[in-house]
Amino acid sequence: MSQKVPQHEFWKPSHSPWLVTFSVLLTTFMQVLDTSVANVSLPHIAGGLSASTHEVSWVLTSYLVAGAIMLAASGWLSVFIGRKRYMAISVALFTVSSIFCGMAQSLPQLIFARILQGLAGGGLQPLAQAILLESFPQEKRGSAMAAYGLGIVVAPIIGPILGGWITDNYSWRWIFYINVPIGILGLILQDMFLEDPPYLKRDRSVKVDYTGLVLMIIGLGAFQLVIDKGQEVGWLEDAWIRFGTLLFALALPAFAWWELRRSHPLMNLRLLKNRNLAMGTAMSAVLGAVLMGSTALLPIFMQQLLRYPAFQSGMAMMPRGIGSLLAMLTISKLVSKLGNRLMMIFGFLGIAITLIVFSGLNLGIARSNIMAPLFFNGLMMGFIFVPLTTLTMANLRQADIQQASGIFALLRNIGASVGISIMFTMQARMAQVHQTALAANISPYGEQFLEWSSRVGKIISSPMAIYGLAYKSVMAQAVLLSFMDCFRWLAYAAIISAPFVLFFKGSRHIKSQAEMSATEQ
């Protein structure tokens, strides 16, 4: 097994921690950016590849699920081939698969390339988080997580702006090609500044947990298939959906049972005995669902109903990024005064307020009425991320941080994928429900319809055209109401999460590095 260093000897990298931070965050930012850069381009991708908007949502979810699968294997791969080498392979494969995404000529080709992207980039988040946490002493980890948060929180929000500008001015294919120069620069800088810590020396005697890996792939893959395709085929009315439901209902519990029995598991689920880590991973899943669910819905709403071009819809999302950036710059001082738990409660409730505002949208809304709540939403996202990550990892040994980071990021990816899938599914389902309800209230003999048709008849003489216009209006209102429902449900998820923050151990109950070392000895 790999040689370990005593925990009381804090390992420091040879180069400045901030040089390490920049080299790592460059490629992490690129990888996280790709979770959202395609959001505003989905209608264009769908049109270019002859697919529906719902079908093309697989471009987002396939990437997230593939990344989630690799999150679990990142700890083993870091030991087996070395962390620095594993990161180099991941960045190189991510760069190459980005080229494949841009060259795709059909939706299956693009989904396959996105899966490769996810497999390549899945390990980058826990690698980056572990490297930063290990490169800084415990008293400076808040600053390290604030820097890391710039990539994790801001990148998915900048993505729609960049994706919209590229799509309108060039082609959606260039949202993937831009990864190539960034990936090459990242490889050069990481070769210069990264190094493997002594307790993670390369060890080829470590065996991969193939059974656990297969169970996790089957479970997560089947689960994603069910929530993505269920709406299209009538859920349990379809044989494949019933089969997929059975698969994930059996595979995921079997995975947990198998991993808990292994002495060297693929994913060390025993770490979840730590209360802060268990709570943190659950909150990470909810935060991922709320963040990515709303980030995916808003550009579609603005393009489909408000008729914004891709770039304008991306620009309307920009205040969210500014809010997150401002939060990252001020969070350290606020946490020292208010405490981690209070900041997280304030953040979740603040997010809920902004989503409730969005649940009151209308077709005549001004862009400023979208941008102002988005700024506050981004601010609240930033207020949650740093305290959540700091509290989640605070009571762990240095050598356990990478495995814990993998679990934490895995749940965030799964939550994001589930959030996107459920929101797209429920938006489509509720649009049908509202259309039926609204159409039932339209009668050619109704007083309101007669009054409306008489006004329209002064402009349009054809009765069929009048009925067509009425149907179009009903469709638009039904879709609007479905978006309002989705934002309302996301708000409820944020509200429900807030009280659970109290289950975290506060900073006064967190052991210092010296106390943990004494306990281990």
N, C-alpha and C positions, 0 to 999 in steps of 0.2 A: 504493500500500500504506500501511498505518498507520505513523505516525511512531513511531520508537523512541527511547527515552532510553538514554544510556550505562549499562551495567550497574553501573559503580562509583558512580553516583548513586542511592542507595537511595531509592525513592519511598515517601513516608509519606502516609497518608490525612489529610484535614483534621480529622476527628473522632478521638476516642480509639479506639484499636484494640479496646478492650473493648466500646464501644458498637456498633462494627461487628460484633464477634463475637456479641453478644446478638441483634441484628436479623437476622443471617444464620442463627444456630443455631435461632431460633424456628421458622422455616419448614422448615429442614432436618430438625429433630426431628420435625415434623409429617409430612414426606414419608417418612422412614425408619420412623416409627411404623406407617405404613400397610402396610409389608411384613410385619408380624407381628400387627397388631391383629385381623386376621380369623382367626388360627390357632385360638383356642378357640371361635370362633363357627362354624367350618365345619359341624359337625353340625346346628346350628340353621339355617344358610343352606341346607344341603342339604335339610332337611325343609321349609323355607318355600318353596323353589323346585322341589321334587319332583326332586331329583338325588341321585346317590350321593356318598359321601364322596370317592371317587377322582375323579369328574367335577368336583366342586366345588373340587378342588385347583387348577383353572385360575384360580380367583379369585386365588391367590397367584402362580402362575407367569406368567400373562399380564401382570400388573403389572410383574414383574421384567424380563421380556423387552422389553416396550415401553420401560421405563426404560433398559435397556441400549442400545437402538437410538438413543435421543436423547442418550446420553452421548457418542457419537461425533460428533454434530453440534454439541455445545455450544460447542466452540472457535470454529467458523466463525460460529455465530449470535451469539456475543459480539462478534465483530469487525463483522459485517454490520449488526446493529441496536443494538449497544452492550450491554455487560454488564449495566448497571443496568436498562435497558429489557427485556432478555431475561429477567432474573430476575423483574421485575414481571409480565410476560406469563405466565411459568411458574406463579407463585404464584396469579395470578388464574384461569388455566385449571384448575389443580389444585383450587382451591376450588369452581369450578362443576361440575367432573366428580365431585367428592365428593357433591354434591347429586344428580347423576344416579345414582350408586351406590346411595344410600339410597332412590331412587324406583323402582329396577328391579323388574319384576314377573316376570321369567323369568331363567334362568341365562345365555342368550345376551346379554340386555340388560345384566346385571351384568358379564359379561366384557368387553363393548364399553366400558362406562363405566370399568372398571378399566384397559383399554388406554389410554383417554384420560388417566386419572390418571397412568399410567406415562409416557406421552409428555410430559405437563406437568411431572412431577416428576423425570424422568430427568436433566435438566441441573442440578438444584439441588445435588447432592452435589459434582460437580467445581467448580461455581461457588463454593460455600461454602469448599471446601478451598483453592482458588486464592486467594480473597479473604483468608482468614486467613493463609496462608503469605506473601502479599505485604504484608499490613498489619503484620507483625511482622518485626524483623531476625532474621537466622539464629540468633543465640544464644538467642532467645526462642521459636523455632518449636516446641520441645518442649512449652512451656506452651500454645501455640496448638493443637497437635494433641491435647493432653490435653483441652482444652475441646471441640474438634471430636469427639473420641472419646465424650464424654458423649452426643452425639446419635446417633452411628453405632452404638455398642456397647450403650448402655443402652436406647435407644428400642425396638429389637426385643424386648427382654426385659420392659420395662414394658407393651408392647403387649398381651400375653395377659392381664395383670391388668386393665387398663382394658377390654379387649374382653369379658372374662368378666363383669365387674361390670355393664357396660352391657347385655349380652345377657340376663343373668338378671333385671335390674330393669326394663328397658325393652324394647328390641328390637334385633336385630342391625343394623338400619338406622341407628341412632344412632351406631354406631362410625364412620360416614362423615360424618354431619351435624356432629359435633363439630369437624371441620376448618374449618368456615365462619368462626367468630369468630377462630380462630387465624390463618387466612389473611388476614383483613381487618386484624388488628393487625400482622401481618408486613409487609403492603404499606405501611402508614403509617410504620412504623419504618425500613424500607429506603429509602423516599423521603426520609427526613430525614438518614440517615447514610451511605448508600452513594454512591460516585462511581467513575467509570471511570478507571483509571490512564492516564497519557499515552501509553504504548506500546500501548494497546489502544483508540485512538481509533476511532470509528465509521468504517467504510470500505465503501461500497456497491460499490466496484469489485471486491471479492473475490467470486469465482464459486464457487458450490456444486459440489461433486463429486458430481453426480447418479449417475454410474455406480457409484462406490464406495458411495454410500448404498443404491442398489437392490441391489447384490450383498450388502451386509451384512444388509439386511432379509430377503432371500430365504434367505440362509444361516442366520441365527439363527432365523428363523421356521420353516423346515423342520426344523432341529435340535430345536427345542422341541416341534414337532408329533410327531416320531418318539419322543422319550423320554416324552412325556405319553400318547400314544395307543397306543404299541406293545404295552403289556401287555394292553389291552382287546381288540385285534384279532389277537393272535398274531404280532406283530412282522413278520418278512419274509414271512409267509404272506399278508399283505394288500398289495394293489397300491398303495394310497396310501402305505403306509409304505415300500415299496420305492422309490417315486417320490420321497418326501421325503428318504430316505437318499441317493439319487443327487444331489438338488438341493444339499443342504448339503455333500456331499463335493466337489462342483464349485465351488459359490459361495464358500465361505469361503477356499480357496486362491486363487481368482481375485481375491477382494477384497484379500488380502495382496499379491499380485503387482501389482495395479493401483495400490494406495496407495504402494508403494515406488517406482513409476515417476513419480508425480506430483510436480510442483514445489510445488503447494499442495494437499496431500491433505486429505481429510475427517478422517483420523486419521493423525497423524505417526508411523508405525510405525518410522521411522528412530531415534526416541528410544530404542527398545528395544536399540540398540547399547550403551547405558549398562547395565552389568552389574547395578547395584543396582535400576534400574527394571525390567529384565527379570525378575530374581528376585522383586522385590516384587509385580509383577502376578501371577505364578504363585502365590505364597504367598497373595495376596489372594483368588484363586479358591478355593483349598483352604479357607482360613479361612471364606469365605462359605458354602461347601458344608457344612462341619462345623457352623457356627453355626446356619444356617437349617434344615439338615436335622434337627438335634436339636431345635430350637425348634418345628418343625412336628410332629414325632413325639410328643413328650411330652404335650401337651394331649390329643391323640387317644387315646393309651394310657390316660391317667387318666380320660377320659370314657367310653370304650368298655368298658374292662376293670375299672377300679376304681369306676365309676359316680359319679365326682365331678361336681357341677354345674359349669357353665362358670366361675363366679366362683371356686370352690374350686380348680379346676385352674389358673386364673390366679394365685391367691394362692400356690399351691405353687411356682410359677415365680419368685416375688418374690425369694428369696435370690440368684438368679443376677444380678439387677439390682443388689442391694446389693453383691455381690462385685465387679462391674464398676465401680461407683461408688467403692468403696474403692481399687481398683487405680488409677483415674484420679487420685485425690487423692494417692497415694504414689509413682506411677511415676517422677516426675522425680528424686526422691532415690535411688530404687533403681537407676535407669539410670546415674546419675553414679558409683555405687559398683561396680556389676556389669558395666555395658556393655550396649549394645543387643542384641548377638547372644546373649549368655548369657541375657538375660531372655527372648528369643524361644524359645530351646531349652527353657528351664524351662517356659515357657507351653504349648508344644505337648505336651510330655510330661505336664504336669499335666492338660491337657484329656483326653489319652488315658486317664489313670488314672480320671478321673470317668466317662468313657464305658464303660470296662471294668466299673466298678461297676454302671452301668445295664444292662449286658449280663447281670447276674445277678438281674434283677427277678423277682418272683413275685406271684401274685394276692393274697397276704396282706400285702404290704409296707405299712409304716406311712408316713404322710406325712413324718415326720421323716427317714426313710431316703431320701426323694427330695430333700428340701430341703437337707440337709447337702452332698451331692455337687454340687448345683446352685450353692451358694454358692462352692465351690472352683472350679467350672467358670467362673463369671462372673469370678472373680478372675484366673484364668489367661487368659481372653479379653482382659481389660484389659491384662495384662502383655505381650501380643503386639501389640496395635493401635498404641500410640504408638511403640514402637521400630521396628515395621515401616514405618509411614508416614514417620517421620523419616529412616530409612536409605534408603528408596526415593527420596525427593525431594532428598536432601542434596547430590547432585553435579550438580544441574541449574541452568541459568540461570533467573533470575526470570521472563523472558518465556516460558520453556518449561513452567512449572509447570502452567498450566491444561491444556495438551494432555496432559501426563503424568498429571495428576489424572484426566482423562477416561478414559485407558487403564486406570489403576489401578481406578477405580470400575466401569468396564465389566466387567472381569474378575471383580470381586467380585460384581456382579449376576448375571453368567452362572453363576458358581460356585454362588451361592445358588439360582438357578432350577434348575440341574442337580441340586444336592443334594436339593432338595425332590422333584423329579420322580423321581429314582432311588430315593430312600427310600420314597416312596409306592408306586412300581412294585414294588420288591423286597419290601416288606412284604406286598403282596397276593400276589405270586408265592410267597414262602416260606410264607405261611399255607396255601396250597394244598398245597405239598410236605409240610409237617409234618402237615396233616390226613390226607393219604393214608397217611403212615408210621404215625401213631398209630392210625388206624382199622384198619390191617392187623394190629395187635397185639391188637385186641379180638375175642374169640371167645366165643360164648355157652357154650362148653364149657371156657373157660380158667379156671384156678383163681382168679386174681385177680378176674376179672369175676363169677364165681359168688359169691365172698365179698362183693364190693361190692354186688351186686344183692340178696343175702339181707339185708344191713343196710338197704338202701333199701326193700326189699319190706315191711319192718315199718311203713313210713310210707306208701308208695305201693303200692296193690294191683294196679294195671293194668300188665301186662307192656309194653304199648306206651308207657306213660308212663315206665317205667324205661328203655327203650331211647332214648326221646327225651331223657331227662336225661343219659344216657351220651353221646349225640351232642353235646348242648350243652356238656358238659364237655370233650369232645375238641376242639370248635371253639374254646373259650376258651383251652385249652392251646396249640393250634396258632397262634392269633393272638399269644399271649404269646411263644412261641418266635420268631415272625417279627420282633417288635419287638426281642428280644434280639439277633438276627442283625444288624439294622440298626445298633444302637448299637455292636456289635463292629466292623463295617466302618468306621464313622466313627472309631473309636479307632485302627484300623490306618492310616487316612489321616493322622491327626495324628502318629502315630509315624514314619511314612515321611517326613513333612515336616521333622521336627526336624533331621536332619543337613544338609539343604540350606541352613539358615541360615548355615552356615560359608562359603558362597559369596559372601555379602555382603562388600563392602569395609567394614572397621571404621572407627570414627570417626577414627582417626589417619591413614587414607588418604583422607579426604574433604577436598576443597578448601574453603577459606573463600571468601566472596564476593569478597574482594580478589584472591585467587589466580585465580579464574575470570575476573575482569575483566582481569587482566594477561594471561592466556592469550588472551582474545578480542582484546585490542588488539595 
